[in-house]
Amino acid sequence: MEDKSKRLDIAVVGGGLVGALIACLFAKRDHKIRIYEYRPDIRVADLRGQSIDLSLSHRGRAALREVGLEDLIINHHAMPMRGRMIHMKSGTLSEMIYDRVHKNCIYSVNRMYLNKILLDAAEKSPNVQLNFNEKLIEADLENGKMKFLNTNTQEILETEADLIIGADGAFSTVRKIMSKRPRYDCGQTYIDHGYVELFVPPADENKFVMSSNHLHVWPRGEFMMIALPNSDKSFTGNLFAPFKTLDSLNTPERLLKFYREQFPDVLPLIGEKKLVDDFFETEPKTLISIKTFFSKSTHTLQCKPYHVGNTALIIGDAAHAMVPFYAQGMNAGFEDVLLLDELMQRYNSDLSKVLPKFSDIRCDDAHAICDLAMYNYLEMRDLVARKSFMLRKSLDTMLYRFFPNKWMPLYDTVHFSRMGFRMCMKNRAWQDKIIRRTIWSAGMMLLAIFLGLMIH
C-alpha cells in the first residue's frame, strides 16, 4: 500500500483495455482513479468497434495476474494456440510450433469480452469512478486541468487531477494536445495495406471446422489471411492486403473469383453468401504505426516522449500504436501499466521521478516493437512459406533445446519473456552473427580439407 501522503488523484482518458487495467492496478495502491471514456459503456451498449481478436502472451498475462484476472481469462475463456498452421494454396498444411522446448503457447481472446471483464473489476473498487460519453476537448497538461463534453447532454465538465494518463488509443486526443508543445515531434505512418474482418462459423453440431489450437495463416506473398479460434467454436479471420488489391474486389463476382484462386480451402468454410455479406459490410480498415519523441536538449527536462512535467503521461497505443502482426499491441500496453506500477512502488508515487523514468525505459523498447511488428508482417505473409525460414527456425529450436539459458529465439523472447524489446532485437542480431561466423568457419574448414586432399 502506498504512503497515504502520496495518494494521487489520477484521471485516465480512455476506458479501453489499458485504461481499465490502470484503474484496477492503481486502485490497489489506494489511489483515486477516474476514467473518462467518450463512448457509451460497452457493457450495456450495442457497439461493434475494432474487433481483431487479441493474442495474449506472457507480458499481458503478467499484468492480468497482478489484478487477479489471469485464471478467469486463461482457463475460462481464452483459446490456447500452440503454433501456426500454414495453409498453402495447394491445400497442404504445415504446422509451426511456437515453443517446442517449454511448450508455451499464446491465447486467442475476444477484445470486447476482456474489456468488459476489466471494467467490471475496476468498478468493484470504491477508489474507481467510471464516466462514459465524456469527450476530452481541452487540457492544460502542465497544470493537470481538463475540459470534457458530455456527448449525451452537451454539458461541459471542467476538472483537474494530480496525473492525467492518456490511454485513449492510436488517435489519442491527449497526444494531439501534447503535439502542440514546442520541440515535440510525432511520427505517424499508415502502411499501404488494410484489412477486412471475416468470420468462419462453426461446423454442424457446433464443432470447429479447423484445428482450434493454432493460429491459421494463409501466406500469399503480398497479402495473407489469418484466423483465430473463438470459444464459441467460430474463427475470426482477417484478410490483410494492399489497398489496391482490396479496392479491386469491388463486386461479389470479383471477390469470389479472388477467393477461389487464392484461398480455395477457405471459401467452403465461410460460405459464398456469408463471405460476400461480411466483406462488403464495412470499408477496409487502415493500419497505423506511431512513434513519439521530444527533440532532446541539455537545457530542458522535457526531453523524453511520453510525459509532460509531473502531471501527464501517454501510454499504450496512445504512445506507440503498432500494426497487429506481432500480436503485441495489447501485451505491450499492459506491460506499460506494469512498468508504471513498478516505478510507482520504487519511487513511492513521486511523479517527478516516476514519469521521466518511464519515458527513459519505455521509449526505445516501444520503437523496437513497432519495427518488429512490421517485420513480422513480411514473415507471416511470405517468409513462412520459404524453406530457408523453416531451416532457421529448426536451427533456433535445436540450439534453444541444448542451450536454454544462452539461446532463446526471437519469437520466444518477445512472447514468452519480459526481456526488453530492444534487447530482443540485440539478442537476435547476436545470434545472427554467431551463425554467420559458424558457417564461415565451417566453410573455411571444408575448403582447407578439400585443398589438403587435392595436394596429397
C-alpha positions, 0 to 999 in steps of 0.5 A: 500500500502506498504512503497515504501522503502520496495518494494521487488523484489520477484521471485516465482518458480512455476506458479501453483495455489499458485504461481499465487495467490502470484503474484496477492496478492503481486502485490497489495502491489506494489511489483515486482513479477516474476514467473518462471514456467518450463512448457509451459503456460497452457493457450495456451498449450495442457497439461493434468497434475494432474487433481483431481478436487479441493474442495474449502472451506472457507480458499481458498475462503478467499484468492480468495476474497482478489484478487477479484476472489471469485464471478467469481469462486463461482457463475460462475463456481464452483459446490456447494456440500452440503454433501456426498452421500454414495453409498453402494454396495447394491445400497442404498444411504445415504446422509451426510450433511456437515453443517446442522446448517449454511448450508455451503457447499464446491465447486467442481472446475476444477484445470486447469480452476482456474489456468488459471483464476489466471494467467490471473489476475496476468498478468493484473498487470504491477508489474507481469512478467510471464516466462514459460519453465524456469527450476530452476537448481541452487540457492544460497538461502542465497544470493537470486541468481538463475540459470534457463534453458530455456527448449525451447532454452537451454539458461541459465538465471542467476538472483537474487531477494530480496525473492525467494518463492518456490511454485513449488509443492510436488517435489519442486526443491527449497526444494531439494536445501534447503535439502542440508543445514546442520541440515535440515531434510525432511520427505517424505512418499508415502502411499501404495495406488494410484489412477486412474482418471475416468470420468462419462459423462453426461446423454442424453440431457446433464443432470447429471446422479447423484445428482450434489450437493454432493460429491459421495463416494463409501466406500469399506473398503480398497479402495473407489471411489469418484466423483465430479460434473463438470459444464459441467454436467460430474463427475470426479471420482477417484478410490483410492486403494492399489497398489496391488489391482490396479496392479491386474486389469491388463486386461479389463476382470479383471477390469470389473469383479472388477467393477461389484462386487464392484461398480455395480451402477457405471459401467452403468454410465461410460460405459464398453468401456469408463471405460476400455479406461480411466483406462488403459490410464495412470499408477496409480498415487502415493500419497505423504505426506511431512513434513519439519523441521530444527533440532532446536538449541539455537545457530542458527536462522535457526531453523524453516522449511520453510525459509532460512535467509531473502531471501527464503521461501517454501510454499504450497505443496512445504512445506507440500504436503498432500494426497487429502482426506481432500480436503485441499491441495489447501485451505491450500496453499492459506491460506499460501499466506494469512498468508504471506500477513498478516505478510507482512502488520504487519511487513511492508515487513521486511523479517527478521521478516516476514519469521521466523514468518511464519515458527513459525505459519505455521509449526505445523498447516501444520503437523496437516493437513497432519495427518488429511488428512490421517485420513480422508482417513480411514473415507471416505473409511470405517468409513462412512459406520459404524453406530457408525460414523453416531451416532457421527456425529448426536451427533456433529450436535445436540450439534453444533445446541444448542451450536454454539459458544462452539461446532463446529465439526471437519469437520466444523472447518477445512472447514468452519473456519480459526481456526488453524489446530492444534487447530482443532485437540485440539478442537476435542480431547476436545470434545472427552473427554467431551463425554467420561466423559458424558457417564461415568457419565451417566453410573455411574448414571444408575448403582447407580439407578439400585443398589438403586432399587435392595436394596429397 
